[in-house]
Amino acid sequence: MDEEELILGQIDYYRQRAPEYDETSSPPGNPLTPHGQRIEDALHAFAPAGKVLEIASGTGTWTRHLLEHASELTALDSSPEMHEQSRKKIRDERVRYIERDVFSWEPDDTYDVVFFANWLSHVPPSAFEQFWAIVERALAPEGRVFFVDEVGDAWRNEDLREEFVQGPTVPIVRRPLKDGRTFDVVKVFWEPTELKARLAELGWDINVETSGPFFCAQGHR
């Protein structure tokens, strides 16, 4: 499977998973909740005000936090099913939904803040620079970024265990849905120091902080 096919399969996975995403990503009694709370606190301290772009906005889990600060928000996601779930929860006229794969999307505006959660790990290493070039084009001159992801595997739902697969050019995990179907998705775990250095090479000044298996990062060009 080449990387283009892998990305298309990844998009299909999230389209199929949308109706069960919230249930399976935040099960009752989740022991990682305190770590997630610290990440949320860091986002609110960051205060993503002004015009905000949320990449891979999903079901709106983070959208509601962003709207506590943003004057307007553009939610970008390749899955109409994810947008549908988000619209059910987020009834706010400040939100503009765009259905597009970020790699085929060109920013039509500039933003004070670009935010993404649990997305960078789905970017193939070969597309890393391309993705950050898109973020740069989307940012206003004094714009800031904030993003959240996993340092290590935080997959913890006993019913939806993921299996790591040896990919030829990119790390892959095989994830099941509740109905038993499986999909291969990209999963790149970045070590914080390595990520900070890699982004510095591209002209970014980024600070990375960890909490359990998660990290949050913020900074600017």
DATA-V545411 format. One record per residue. SS is DSSP state (@ for helix, = for strand, . for the rest). OMEGA is omega in whole degrees, 0 to 359 (999 if undefined). NEAR is the number of other C-alpha atoms within 12 Angstrom. Layout:
ss=SS omega=OMEGA near=NEAR
ss=SS omega=OMEGA near=NEAR
This chain:
ss=. omega=178 near=17
ss=. omega=187 near=18
ss=@ omega=178 near=24
ss=@ omega=178 near=21
ss=@ omega=179 near=16
ss=@ omega=179 near=28
ss=@ omega=178 near=29
ss=@ omega=177 near=23
ss=@ omega=178 near=26
ss=@ omega=177 near=31
ss=@ omega=180 near=34
ss=@ omega=178 near=25
ss=@ omega=182 near=31
ss=@ omega=174 near=37
ss=@ omega=181 near=28
ss=@ omega=185 near=25
ss=@ omega=188 near=32
ss=@ omega=183 near=30
ss=@ omega=182 near=25
ss=@ omega=188 near=24
ss=@ omega=184 near=27
ss=@ omega=181 near=22
ss=@ omega=186 near=20
ss=@ omega=181 near=23
ss=@ omega=179 near=29
ss=. omega=181 near=21
ss=. omega=177 near=19
ss=. omega=179 near=14
ss=. omega=181 near=12
ss=. omega=183 near=19
ss=. omega=181 near=17
ss=. omega=182 near=24
ss=@ omega=179 near=21
ss=@ omega=177 near=16
ss=@ omega=177 near=24
ss=@ omega=179 near=29
ss=@ omega=179 near=21
ss=@ omega=177 near=22
ss=@ omega=178 near=33
ss=@ omega=179 near=31
ss=@ omega=179 near=17
ss=@ omega=178 near=27
ss=@ omega=181 near=34
ss=@ omega=175 near=22
ss=@ omega=176 near=17
ss=@ omega=176 near=26
ss=. omega=181 near=26
ss=. omega=185 near=38
ss=. omega=177 near=28
ss== omega=179 near=26
ss== omega=186 near=31
ss== omega=171 near=42
ss== omega=175 near=50
ss== omega=179 near=46
ss== omega=183 near=44
ss=. omega=189 near=42
ss=. omega=173 near=47
ss=. omega=185 near=42
ss=. omega=177 near=38
ss=. omega=180 near=37
ss=. omega=180 near=31
ss=. omega=181 near=37
ss=@ omega=182 near=41
ss=@ omega=177 near=30
ss=@ omega=180 near=29
ss=@ omega=183 near=42
ss=. omega=174 near=33
ss=. omega=182 near=24
ss=. omega=189 near=24
ss== omega=172 near=30
ss== omega=173 near=23
ss== omega=187 near=28
ss== omega=173 near=39
ss== omega=181 near=40
ss== omega=183 near=43
ss== omega=177 near=38
ss== omega=181 near=37
ss=. omega=187 near=33
ss=. omega=174 near=33
ss=@ omega=179 near=29
ss=@ omega=175 near=28
ss=@ omega=177 near=37
ss=@ omega=179 near=34
ss=@ omega=178 near=25
ss=@ omega=180 near=28
ss=@ omega=181 near=32
ss=@ omega=179 near=25
ss=@ omega=183 near=16
ss=@ omega=186 near=19
ss=. omega=178 near=29
ss=. omega=187 near=18
ss=. omega=184 near=23
ss=. omega=177 near=14
ss=. omega=184 near=24
ss== omega=172 near=29
ss== omega=181 near=26
ss== omega=175 near=35
ss== omega=178 near=28
ss== omega=182 near=25
ss=. omega=170 near=23
ss=. omega=186 near=28
ss=@ omega=182 near=34
ss=@ omega=178 near=28
ss=@ omega=185 near=17
ss=. omega=175 near=22
ss=. omega=182 near=20
ss=. omega=179 near=27
ss=. omega=181 near=15
ss=. omega=172 near=21
ss=. omega=191 near=26
ss== omega=177 near=33
ss== omega=181 near=34
ss== omega=168 near=42
ss== omega=184 near=45
ss== omega=170 near=46
ss== omega=181 near=41
ss== omega=177 near=37
ss=. omega=179 near=35
ss=. omega=185 near=34
ss=@ omega=180 near=34
ss=@ omega=177 near=34
ss=@ omega=179 near=37
ss=. omega=178 near=35
ss=. omega=180 near=32
ss=@ omega=181 near=24
ss=@ omega=181 near=18
ss=@ omega=184 near=24
ss=@ omega=181 near=24
ss=@ omega=178 near=22
ss=@ omega=180 near=20
ss=@ omega=182 near=30
ss=@ omega=174 near=31
ss=@ omega=176 near=22
ss=@ omega=178 near=26
ss=@ omega=180 near=40
ss=@ omega=180 near=32
ss=@ omega=181 near=24
ss=@ omega=185 near=33
ss== omega=169 near=31
ss== omega=183 near=24
ss== omega=179 near=16
ss== omega=185 near=17
ss== omega=182 near=29
ss== omega=176 near=35
ss== omega=173 near=40
ss== omega=179 near=44
ss== omega=187 near=41
ss== omega=176 near=39
ss== omega=182 near=39
ss== omega=171 near=34
ss=. omega=178 near=29
ss=. omega=185 near=21
ss=. omega=179 near=24
ss=. omega=181 near=28
ss=. omega=191 near=30
ss=. omega=181 near=21
ss=. omega=185 near=25
ss=@ omega=182 near=16
ss=@ omega=185 near=17
ss=@ omega=179 near=27
ss=. omega=177 near=21
ss== omega=182 near=26
ss== omega=179 near=20
ss== omega=184 near=22
ss== omega=178 near=19
ss=. omega=178 near=16
ss=. omega=182 near=20
ss=. omega=184 near=13
ss=. omega=186 near=19
ss=. omega=177 near=29
ss=. omega=185 near=26
ss== omega=168 near=32
ss== omega=177 near=29
ss== omega=185 near=27
ss== omega=177 near=31
ss== omega=167 near=28
ss=. omega=183 near=28
ss=. omega=180 near=22
ss=. omega=176 near=13
ss=. omega=177 near=15
ss=. omega=180 near=16
ss== omega=180 near=23
ss== omega=174 near=32
ss== omega=179 near=34
ss== omega=176 near=38
ss== omega=175 near=42
ss=. omega=181 near=37
ss=. omega=177 near=31
ss=. omega=180 near=31
ss=. omega=171 near=35
ss=. omega=189 near=22
ss=@ omega=181 near=26
ss=@ omega=179 near=18
ss=@ omega=180 near=16
ss=@ omega=179 near=29
ss=@ omega=180 near=25
ss=@ omega=180 near=18
ss=@ omega=180 near=20
ss=@ omega=176 near=28
ss=@ omega=177 near=19
ss=@ omega=181 near=15
ss=. omega=176 near=21
ss=. omega=181 near=17
ss=. omega=174 near=25
ss== omega=189 near=22
ss== omega=174 near=27
ss== omega=183 near=28
ss== omega=177 near=30
ss== omega=181 near=29
ss== omega=172 near=26
ss== omega=185 near=27
ss=. omega=181 near=22
ss=. omega=183 near=28
ss== omega=169 near=34
ss== omega=169 near=39
ss== omega=184 near=41
ss== omega=178 near=39
ss== omega=179 near=35
ss== omega=187 near=29
ss== omega=175 near=29
ss=. omega=999 near=27
